[in-house]
Amino acid sequence: MAGGGRRRPDFFHRVDRELFALGCANVAGAFIGSMPAGGGTSQTSVALNAGSNTQATSLVVAAAALATLLFLAPVLALMPHATLAAVVIAYSIGLLDFAGMAAIRKVRSIEFHWALVACIGAMTLGTLRGVVAAIVLSLASLIRLTNDPRVDEIRRIPGTHHFRPRESDHPDDEAIPGLLIARPVGRIYFGNAENTGAKLTTLMRAAPPRVFLLDGSAIPGFEYTALKMLIEAEVRLRESGVELWLAALNPEALDLVRRAELAQRLGPARMFRTVEEAVSAFEGPGAIQEKPAPA
């Protein structure tokens, strides 16, 4: 291997390697009639407490299991189930990471709820059903978050040409009279386009502008239905005396806008590479000399 035989480090640990190996083992075992291969958290705990550091642990466990089946099965058969359960519980207690759960709750409460459901589900429904319940909950939560994207009103930091979302921590940030800057966060598609439009409408009703500037820096792209809704919104805004401007579109979103009729309607005068350029054009020449991006 390159680098003097040293293994190249990965940026992320591949957590699916063990699952892939177990899958391959079960596929191969199907051809020879072997018992299904698997793993458990209690087995992991026993291995860690015994000082396991390498893959040789699996070989030792396999050899011990074989010896147990051949020689110790009659003895273990006499052991009460309650005793076996006590052994499993004793080694599994060390897997409860209360500090880790507290850290999750401190950073993001929704993921703490996922972990809590997985923990309670595993104890009450069994490991597989508990994990499935947590997966279903997490997917439903992610769908809800995706369908209800964040929309920020953007304001200028006093004395600068920099902009940031409006927050209570920065009450002195400047709102430019006649210009409303809004930044939706996330990909806009048919599932969240209506919610995004409703939040943008709320911002416009709070302070009706002459120009509505859509900051696309946090929008990876548009789904066709969402792009069509944006085109229709431009028509309604124009009829009510408000101009729609676009700025800081990501490459994918910019390419889609250029392919649609929206680019022709806006023209180069209302499409900009950055929010700073758009604000400079709104306030008049002088601050930023760059030209608008071609449509």
C-alpha positions, 0 to 999 in steps of 0.5 A: 500500500502507498504511504509506507504501508500505512492505511489511508484514513477515511474521513468518515467511519463506514458504519455499514461494513459489519452489516454488509459482512453479515449479509454476505455471510447469510447469503453464502450460508443459504447455499450450505444450510447454515444457521443465520449469522447475526450480532447483538449489543450484549455480545459487543459489550462482552467483547469490549469488557474482555479487552477486544481490539481486533477482528480476532475476537470473532474467531475466538467467539466462533471457536468458543461457540463450537466448543460449547455446542460440542462439550458444554451444551448439556451443562448449560441446558441446566442453567435457569433462563433467569440466570442467563437473562441476568448475565445478558442484563449485567453486560448490557447495562454498560451500553446505556450512554446517559451522557450521550443521550444528554448531549443529543438533547442539548444539541437537537431535541428532535434527534433525542426523541428518535433515540428515546423511541429506539431505546424504549421500543427495543426494551418493550417491542424487541430490538428489531421492532424498536429500531424499525419504530425509530426509523419510521419516526425519523423518516416522518420527522425528516419529511415534515422538516423538508415540507416545512422549510425555513425562510429567512428575511435578510438584512444588512449589517450596519456600515457594511455590505454584508447580509445575514438573517434577521434575528432578535440578537441583531436588532440594529441590522438594516432593512432597506426601504422598498426592498425585501430580501428573503432566503428560503433554505433547502430544495424547493419541490411540490411538497414544500412549495406551497408552505414556502410561498405562504411564508414569503407572502407573510413577509411581504404583507408585513412590509410591502416592497417595491422589489422582492429579492429572492436570495437563492444561495441556500436553494440547491435547486427547484423541482419543475412544479415549484419553478412553475409556481415561481413563474406564476408568482412573478406574474402576480407580483408584477400585476400588483406593482412589485418586481421580482429579482433573483440573486445568488442562484446555485448552478443547478437552480440557475440552469433551470431558471435559464431553461424556463421562461422566467429568465426571459421575463426577468432579463439580465437587469433582474438577475444577479450573482450576489445579494450585494450586487442586487442591493447595489443596483437597487440603491444606485451605482457606486458601491459595487461595480460588478455587472449582473449575471447574464440570463 
